[in-house]
Amino acid sequence: MILDRRTILRTGAAAAAAGALPFGSARAQPGNAVRIGVLTDMSGPYRDINGPVTVACARLAVQEFGPRDFEVDVLVADHQNRPDVALNIARQWYDRDGVDMVLSLAASSVALAVAELTREKNKVAIATSTATSDLTGRACTPNTLHWVYDTYMLAKSTGGASVRAGGDTWFFITADYAFGHALERDTASFVRAAGGRVLGGVRTPFPGTTDFSSFLIQAQASGAKVIGLANAGTDTINCIKQAAEFGITRRGIRLASLLMFLPDVHALGLQTAQGLICTESFYWDLNDRTRAFAQRARALAGQVPIGMSQAGDYSATLHYLKAVASLGVRAARASGAETVARMKAMPTDDDAFGQGTIRPDGRKLHPAYLFEVKRPEESRGIFDYYKLLQTTPPEEAFRPLDEGNCPLVRS
């Protein structure tokens, strides 16, 4: 099923099939139903790490939640990585279409804007494909949760490992918006704390940059041992491909892909991506539970790689529905803040991430995994792309609670 910006997917909790309705014509919401809005990138640079697979994973959670005494509607829209578009959609969903929870969000600028609107409307927002650690810091709200990963986790794991391996001078190529700025900031802090130096950086227009050649030449000319890619999606893919074309890594310069997903590796191919390191909080081949989840997700989404953000959509949707069942539909719909409080009070457990918890600042906790991309001859089959280098436990993977300056924690 191909979904575009004008598509709504309505899914009953007890039914596997879904029907499409035009965007903006959602039916009146019955009293025994909750509505989830998947607000994500369906057509832009983050499509492959969100897109239709994100929708499929959210649908899977609804289906596996099983028949209850309430129904679940799932609406879908493409925000085009523009905060203004996202706000217009979210406001319409909240004010007219009765949406109770917004999921995914993707671009950090989108997530920060929607989080404030969600607080104002007393709904629920769960960011599963958003990086900025500000969501659980200065911009935290009682209505927002942050799943999967953030810039602090990525910087500590990938950035820290690169410095320990000898990469003590850095140059950043950064997507010029909230996500890129936060990822560069957090990584630079870890580099300096480890005794390294940042020699320079350049910010690339987002979205819309496809030719990174001049930026890569600047990075090479800086003399830095590591080029830190503070970007994601097709921007990361294009940077890595063009760096390979210029032979940058053959000159001894390392690429640090600070946010790279399994679908990115799939798009690059092992011949190009081999040897890169990255941090993820989900990989399909970690254990029996992750393998079982990935198999079920691909049954809906097709034979595609399932990335950590998409696994997060499944995990977050399932936990939200558990909280709704615990509170009751009427109470859950009446107060998003109360629903989020119930989600924080309940331990998390699902096949994608296993057991976990949610902190008072809204940070979902689980391990972080540092991977190295396999050489082509090491891969045993489709999507067998990673070697596990190290595991950071949940309590160490994310920024300490007392360092985030979240107003909820200070109070």
C-alpha positions, 0 to 999 in steps of 0.5 A, a space after each residue: 500500500 502506497 500512502 501519500 500526504 492525502 491518505 488516512 488509514 483507519 484500522 480497527 483494533 480487532 481487524 487486520 484489514 485497513 481502508 483508505 479515506 481522503 485526508 481531512 474527511 475522518 469520520 466522527 469518532 465513537 466514544 469507545 475509540 482512540 485515534 493515533 496520527 502517524 505524522 511522518 516523512 512519507 516522501 522526503 529524505 527520511 522516507 526510507 527510515 520512516 514512510 510506509 514501514 513506519 505505518 506498517 509497524 504502527 498497524 502491527 501494534 494495533 493488530 497485536 494489541 488484540 480485541 478490547 472494549 475500544 477501537 483504534 483508528 490510525 490516521 497518516 499524513 506527510 509533514 514534508 519535514 516542515 514544521 508549519 505543515 506539521 503544525 497545520 496537520 496536527 492542529 486539524 487532527 486535534 481540533 477537528 478529527 479527534 486524534 489523541 496521540 501523534 506518533 513518529 514526527 521524524 525531523 527534530 524541528 517538527 517534533 519540537 513544534 508539535 510537542 508544544 502544540 500537544 501540551 497546549 491541547 493536552 494530547 500525547 506526542 511520541 517521538 520515535 524518529 527524532 534525534 534532538 535531546 532537547 525533547 527531554 531537556 529544555 523542551 520537555 513537556 508532560 505530554 511528550 515521550 521520546 523513544 528509540 534514540 537521541 543525540 546524546 546517546 549517538 554522540 556518546 556511543 559513536 563519537 566516543 568510540 571514534 575518539 578512543 580509536 584514535 580519531 582525535 581531530 574532527 570536522 563536522 558536516 551538519 544538516 542545518 536545522 535543530 537535529 543537526 545542530 544538536 547532534 554536532 553540539 553533543 558529539 563535539 562535547 564528547 570529543 573535547 571531553 576525551 581530549 580531542 579537538 574540533 577543527 571546523 565544520 560546515 552546515 548544509 541546507 536542509 532539505 534539498 542538498 544532494 551535492 556534498 562535494 564542496 563540503 567534503 573537500 572543505 572537510 578534507 582540507 581541514 586535516 581532520 582525522 574524522 569527518 563527523 556526519 551530523 545528518 541522516 537519511 539520504 543526506 548521510 547516504 549521499 555523503 558516504 557515496 560521494 566520499 567514496 567517489 573522492 577516495 577520502 577514506 583511502 587517504 586515511 580519513 574516517 567517516 563517523 556516521 553519527 546517525 545511520 540506520 539499517 535501511 541506509 546500509 541497505 541502500 549503500 550496499 556492503 561494498 560501500 558501507 563496510 567498516 562504518 560504525 554506527 549506533 542503534 537501539 534495535 537490530 533485527 538479529 539481536 535475539 529471538 524476540 527481535 527476529 520474530 518481530 522483524 518477521 511479523 513486520 515484514 509480513 505487513 511491510 514487505 521484504 524490507 529492512 526494519 530500522 530502529 525508528 520503525 521498531 520504535 513505532 511498534 513499541 510506542 504504539 503498543 505501550 500507549 494502547 496498554 496505558 489506554 486500557 489501564 486508564 480507560 478510554 474516557 480518562 485517556 482521551 480526557 487528558 494526554 498528560 494523565 495518559 503519559 503519566 500512566 505510561 511512565 508508571 508502567 514498565 515497557 516490554 515488547 519484542 522489539 526492545 525487550 523490557 524497559 522503563 520511561 523516566 520522569 523527563 519522558 526518556 524511554 530507556 533501553 540499551 544502545 548498541 555500537 555496530 560495525 558494518 560487515 564486509 560483503 563476504 561476512 554477510 550470511 544473507 539478506 539484511 545480515 549487515 551488522 557486527 555488534 561491537 559493544 552494548 551500553 546499558 540503559 542507565 548509561 546510554 542516555 544523558 543523566 536525568 539531572 543534566 537535562 534541565 527538564 522543567 518537569 524534573 526541576 519541579 
